[in-house]
Amino acid sequence: MDASYINGLVALAGGGQTNATLLTRTFNRITTVVTAGDSCQLPAASPGLTISAYNATANSANLFPGLGDAINSLGANAALALPANKGVQLTCMASGFWNSILSA
């Protein structure tokens, strides 16, 4: 994981986990979500990883875990909705599982 940031991410139009825009940096700023539900995907959940994402758009984005992983108690491969103009910090404390803190 590159401990840096990226600005200008475009969420996958139409959404879904397959081919979703990968969040490859520690800090990820999503600037294009054309339709609610367009999607991005986290890397594989490995203990000690922390990823932050900010949705700087007017539409909610879906944030998927890596294939087979889970976010909070949503179940494997289920998306976390990242509302418009909100940020989320995700930390992996056990292989395959992300825990999230959503901004106010």
C-alpha positions as CSV (number, residue, x, y, z in Angstrom):
1,M,0.0,0.0,0.0
2,D,1.4,3.4,-1.0
3,A,1.2,5.6,2.1
4,S,0.1,8.7,0.1
5,Y,-2.9,10.2,-1.4
6,I,-4.8,10.4,-4.7
7,N,-7.3,13.0,-5.9
8,G,-9.7,12.7,-8.8
9,L,-10.9,9.1,-8.5
10,V,-13.9,8.2,-10.7
11,A,-16.3,5.6,-9.3
12,L,-17.3,2.8,-11.6
13,A,-20.4,3.8,-13.5
14,G,-23.3,1.4,-12.9
15,G,-21.6,0.1,-9.7
16,G,-20.8,-3.5,-8.6
17,Q,-17.8,-5.1,-7.2
18,T,-16.3,-6.4,-10.4
19,N,-14.1,-3.8,-12.1
20,A,-14.9,-1.2,-9.3
21,T,-12.3,1.6,-9.1
22,L,-9.6,0.4,-6.8
23,L,-8.5,2.5,-3.8
24,T,-4.8,2.1,-4.0
25,R,-3.6,4.8,-1.6
26,T,-3.8,5.5,2.1
27,F,-6.0,8.6,1.3
28,N,-8.4,8.5,-1.6
29,R,-10.6,11.4,-2.8
30,I,-13.5,10.4,-5.1
31,T,-14.5,13.3,-7.3
32,T,-16.8,11.6,-9.8
33,V,-19.9,9.6,-8.9
34,V,-22.3,10.2,-11.7
35,T,-25.1,8.1,-10.4
36,A,-25.8,7.0,-6.8
37,G,-24.3,3.5,-6.3
38,D,-21.3,3.9,-8.6
39,S,-18.5,2.0,-6.9
40,C,-15.0,1.8,-5.6
41,Q,-13.2,-1.2,-4.0
42,L,-10.9,-1.6,-1.1
43,P,-7.7,-3.7,-1.3
44,A,-7.7,-7.2,0.4
45,A,-8.2,-6.8,4.1
46,S,-4.8,-7.4,5.7
47,P,-4.3,-6.7,9.5
48,G,-2.8,-3.3,10.1
49,L,-4.0,-1.6,6.9
50,T,-5.9,1.7,7.2
51,I,-7.6,3.3,4.2
52,S,-9.4,6.6,4.1
53,A,-11.9,7.6,1.4
54,Y,-13.7,10.9,0.9
55,N,-16.7,11.2,-1.4
56,A,-16.5,14.8,-2.7
57,T,-19.6,14.5,-4.9
58,A,-23.4,15.0,-4.7
59,N,-24.2,11.3,-5.1
60,S,-23.7,8.4,-2.7
61,A,-21.0,5.9,-3.7
62,N,-20.8,2.2,-2.9
63,L,-17.6,1.0,-1.3
64,F,-16.9,-2.7,-1.8
65,P,-14.4,-4.8,0.2
66,G,-11.9,-7.0,-1.7
67,L,-13.4,-10.2,-3.0
68,G,-14.5,-12.4,-0.1
69,D,-13.9,-9.8,2.5
70,A,-16.5,-7.9,4.7
71,I,-17.0,-4.4,6.0
72,N,-18.4,-4.2,9.5
73,S,-21.2,-6.8,9.8
74,L,-22.4,-6.4,6.2
75,G,-21.3,-9.8,5.1
76,A,-18.9,-11.0,2.5
77,N,-18.7,-8.8,-0.7
78,A,-21.5,-6.4,0.6
79,A,-21.0,-2.7,-0.1
80,L,-20.9,0.1,2.4
81,A,-22.7,3.2,1.2
82,L,-20.5,6.3,1.4
83,P,-22.8,9.3,1.4
84,A,-22.2,12.5,-0.6
85,N,-19.6,14.8,1.0
86,K,-18.7,12.3,3.7
87,G,-15.5,10.5,4.6
88,V,-14.7,7.1,6.0
89,Q,-11.7,5.5,7.7
90,L,-11.4,1.8,7.4
91,T,-9.0,-0.3,9.4
92,C,-8.4,-4.1,9.2
93,M,-7.8,-5.7,12.6
94,A,-8.4,-9.3,11.4
95,S,-7.8,-10.9,8.0
96,G,-10.8,-10.5,5.7
97,F,-12.6,-7.8,7.8
98,W,-12.7,-4.0,7.6
99,N,-14.1,-1.8,10.4
100,S,-15.3,1.6,9.5
101,I,-15.7,5.1,11.1
102,L,-17.9,7.4,9.0
103,S,-17.5,11.2,9.3
104,A,-20.3,13.3,10.7
